[in-house]
Amino acid sequence: MERLPINCEQTKEQLADWVSNQLPDSERVSLEMHLAQCPDCQAEANSIRQLWQLMGTLPTPEPSPNTRVRFQAMLDTYKETVTTNQESTVDGLLAKIRQLWVPKTAFRLAYSVVLLSVGIAAGYWFHRPGTTTVAFQQQQIDTLSTQVQDMRKMMLLSLLENPAASQRLRAVSYTEEINQVNGQVVEALLTTLNNDPNVNVRLVTLEALAKLATNPTVREGLVQSITQQESPLVQSALADVMVKLQEKRSIKPLRQLLHDDNLNGLVKGKIEQSIKDLS
């Protein structure tokens, strides 16, 4: 059977396989016949051949000393993933059902339901036939507002127990939306300030508590927190808060910090200045 001639476009598509000796013999013969008659394709072929030869002279990269360590770490992670994914379908389904009913999820769901109820109820009360008195409408709004506030407090308390620092930060942010915190919320925030493993969470919690310092329990808790802090950032921030609040009861615990041999030098200077400002 007579071999059909190939055109320039087909030739250029096959040049890479040709220079790497991967082109079938039948196609190679047709391509070489075309190259013998086409100067443009010859030039293209020479360019590709030079590039191929240049690539062959490049040194083979050697693995770094840490390659084996990184590979082993990746392998261990992969094994853990495979092991985790080998849980039975039934066990996985049961786990998801249990997660659906943990308090924090229930709180989120309830919070959404309450907010939706507020919108529906308000629309109904304001537009139903036989408009009620303004006083009654205000009473209903106040009731719904109280319910929303309670849900926000529940969300705050739930998220403060979340293992993710981002969620605990989100919990602290709810203090901006709560009109009046109760003793349970104050206790939870003070516990977070003193015990949370994440310094950023403690700093944000301190900022939130400082805004609630008109509450005597908060103020007393901030003073008592001074000697419980080990982070230089939190110690320094607490000193600033005490000066801002002009809380003279903080002088004694601040002086106790000065006796700590491990106290950061910059923090020591900050505390000494704070004591002067408070005296």
MIDRENMI-283265 format. One line per field, with one value per residue (C-alpha): residue in three letters; z, y, x. Coordinates in steps of 0.25 Angstrom, whole numbers, plus 5000, padded with zeros to 4 digits. Each point is the difference from the previous one (the first is absolute). Example, Ala and Ser with C-alpha at 12.3 -4.5 7.8 and 13.67 -1.06 7.14 Angstrom:
BEGIN
residu = [ALA_SER]
w = [5031_4998]
v = [4982_5014]
u = [5049_5006]
REM end
This chain:
BEGIN
residu = [MET_GLU_ARG_LEU_PRO_ILE_ASN_CYS_GLU_GLN_THR_LYS_GLU_GLN_LEU_ALA_ASP_TRP_VAL_SER_ASN_GLN_LEU_PRO_ASP_SER_GLU_ARG_VAL_SER_LEU_GLU_MET_HIS_LEU_ALA_GLN_CYS_PRO_ASP_CYS_GLN_ALA_GLU_ALA_ASN_SER_ILE_ARG_GLN_LEU_TRP_GLN_LEU_MET_GLY_THR_LEU_PRO_THR_PRO_GLU_PRO_SER_PRO_ASN_THR_ARG_VAL_ARG_PHE_GLN_ALA_MET_LEU_ASP_THR_TYR_LYS_GLU_THR_VAL_THR_THR_ASN_GLN_GLU_SER_THR_VAL_ASP_GLY_LEU_LEU_ALA_LYS_ILE_ARG_GLN_LEU_TRP_VAL_PRO_LYS_THR_ALA_PHE_ARG_LEU_ALA_TYR_SER_VAL_VAL_LEU_LEU_SER_VAL_GLY_ILE_ALA_ALA_GLY_TYR_TRP_PHE_HIS_ARG_PRO_GLY_THR_THR_THR_VAL_ALA_PHE_GLN_GLN_GLN_GLN_ILE_ASP_THR_LEU_SER_THR_GLN_VAL_GLN_ASP_MET_ARG_LYS_MET_MET_LEU_LEU_SER_LEU_LEU_GLU_ASN_PRO_ALA_ALA_SER_GLN_ARG_LEU_ARG_ALA_VAL_SER_TYR_THR_GLU_GLU_ILE_ASN_GLN_VAL_ASN_GLY_GLN_VAL_VAL_GLU_ALA_LEU_LEU_THR_THR_LEU_ASN_ASN_ASP_PRO_ASN_VAL_ASN_VAL_ARG_LEU_VAL_THR_LEU_GLU_ALA_LEU_ALA_LYS_LEU_ALA_THR_ASN_PRO_THR_VAL_ARG_GLU_GLY_LEU_VAL_GLN_SER_ILE_THR_GLN_GLN_GLU_SER_PRO_LEU_VAL_GLN_SER_ALA_LEU_ALA_ASP_VAL_MET_VAL_LYS_LEU_GLN_GLU_LYS_ARG_SER_ILE_LYS_PRO_LEU_ARG_GLN_LEU_LEU_HIS_ASP_ASP_ASN_LEU_ASN_GLY_LEU_VAL_LYS_GLY_LYS_ILE_GLU_GLN_SER_ILE_LYS_ASP_LEU_SER]
w = [5000_4996_5012_5000_5001_5013_5001_5008_5012_5001_5000_5011_5008_4999_5001_5015_4999_4988_5008_5012_4991_5004_4986_4993_4988_4990_5005_5001_4986_4995_5009_4995_4986_5003_5007_4988_4991_5010_5005_5011_5006_5000_5007_5011_5001_5002_5011_5007_4999_5006_5011_5003_5000_5009_5010_5000_5005_5012_5013_5007_5013_5013_5011_5012_5014_5005_4988_5007_5013_4992_4993_5012_5006_4988_5000_5015_4997_4989_5009_5010_4990_4994_5014_5003_4987_5003_5010_4997_4993_5012_5010_4992_4999_5015_5002_4991_5008_5013_4995_4995_5015_5007_5008_4991_4988_5007_5004_4986_4995_5011_4998_4985_5003_5010_4990_4990_5010_5003_4986_4997_5014_4998_4986_5005_5012_4992_4988_5005_5000_5012_5003_5015_5009_4999_5014_4997_4988_5008_5010_4990_4994_5013_5003_4986_5003_5013_4994_4989_5011_5008_4987_4998_5014_4998_4987_5007_5011_4990_4991_5011_5002_4986_4997_4988_5004_4989_5006_5014_4994_4993_5014_5006_4989_5004_5012_4991_4997_5014_5007_5014_5004_5011_5011_4992_4988_5009_5006_4987_4994_5013_4999_4985_5004_5010_4994_4985_4993_4988_5004_4989_5006_5014_4994_4993_5013_5008_4990_5002_5015_5000_4994_5011_5011_5006_5005_5014_4997_4987_5007_5011_4991_4992_5012_5004_4986_5001_5007_4992_4987_4994_4987_4998_4991_5009_5012_4993_4995_5014_5005_4990_5003_5015_4997_4991_5011_5011_5008_5012_5005_4989_5006_5009_4990_4990_5010_5003_4985_5001_5010_4989_4995_4986_4998_4986_5001_4991_5008_5013_4996_4995_5014_5008_4992_5002_5015_4999_4992_5010_5013]
v = [5000_5014_5008_5014_5012_5008_5015_5010_5001_4984_5001_5010_4992_4988_5006_4998_4985_5000_5006_4991_4988_4997_5001_4987_4996_5002_5014_5003_4997_5009_5011_4999_5001_5013_5006_4997_5009_5011_5010_5006_4986_4997_5013_4996_4986_5006_5009_4989_4991_5010_5002_4985_4999_5012_4993_4988_5008_5005_4994_4990_5007_4993_4998_5009_4994_5003_4993_4987_5007_5007_4988_4992_5011_5000_4985_5000_5010_4992_4987_5008_5005_4986_4994_5011_4998_4985_5002_4993_5007_4997_5006_5012_5002_4999_5009_5011_4998_5002_5012_5006_5000_5005_5012_5010_4995_5001_5014_5004_4994_5006_5014_5000_4995_5011_5011_4994_5001_5014_5004_4992_5004_5015_5000_4993_5009_5013_4996_4992_5005_5008_5007_4998_5012_5005_4996_4985_5000_5006_4989_4989_5006_5001_4985_4996_5008_4994_4986_5004_5005_4987_4992_5008_4997_4986_5000_5008_4989_4989_5005_5003_4985_4998_4994_5010_5013_5007_4995_5005_5014_5000_4997_5012_5009_4997_5009_5012_4995_4997_5012_4995_4988_4991_4993_4988_5007_5008_4988_4993_5012_5001_4985_5002_5012_4992_4986_5000_4994_5011_5013_5007_4995_5005_5014_5001_4995_5011_5011_4995_4999_5014_5005_4994_5005_5008_4986_4999_4985_5002_5011_4991_4988_5009_5004_4985_4996_5008_4990_4988_5005_4995_5006_5013_5005_4997_5006_5013_5001_4998_5011_5009_4997_5002_5014_5003_4996_5006_4988_5002_4986_4995_5006_4989_4989_5008_5001_4985_4998_5009_4989_4990_4997_4995_5013_5006_5013_5008_4995_5004_5014_5001_4995_5009_5012_4995_5000_5014_5004_4993_5006]
u = [5000_5005_5004_4993_5008_4999_4999_5008_4990_5000_5015_5002_4991_5009_5013_5001_4998_5009_5012_4998_4999_4986_4993_4996_5008_4989_4998_5015_5002_4989_5005_5014_4995_4993_5012_5009_4990_4996_5011_4990_4998_5015_5003_4989_5006_5014_4995_4993_5012_5009_4991_4999_5015_5001_4990_5009_5012_4993_5005_4990_4995_5005_4991_5002_5004_4986_4993_4999_4995_4989_4996_4999_4991_4991_4999_4996_4990_4994_5000_4992_4990_4998_4998_4990_4992_4999_4989_4987_4989_4991_5010_5002_4985_4998_5012_4993_4987_5007_5007_4986_4995_5012_4996_5008_4993_4987_5002_5004_4987_4992_5006_4997_4985_4999_5005_4990_4989_5003_4998_4987_4994_5003_4994_4988_4997_5003_4991_4989_4986_4996_5013_5004_5004_5014_5002_4997_5008_5012_4998_5001_5012_5007_4996_5006_5013_5002_4999_5010_5009_4999_5003_5013_5004_4998_5008_5011_5001_5000_5010_5010_5001_5004_5014_5002_5006_4992_4987_5004_5004_4986_4994_5006_4995_4986_5002_4999_4985_4996_4994_5002_5009_4996_5009_5001_5006_5009_5005_5003_5007_5009_5003_5004_5009_5007_5001_4998_5013_4999_5006_4992_4987_5004_5004_4986_4993_5008_4995_4986_5001_5006_4987_4992_5008_4988_4996_5007_5002_5007_5009_5004_5002_5010_5008_5001_5004_5013_5008_4994_5006_5013_5000_5007_4990_4988_5008_5003_4986_4994_5009_4995_4985_5003_5005_4989_4990_5008_4999_5009_4997_5009_5012_5003_4999_5008_5011_4999_5003_5013_5006_4999_5014_4995_4992_5003_5009_4990_4988_5008_5002_4985_4995_5009_4995_4985_5003_5005_4987_4991_5007]
REM end
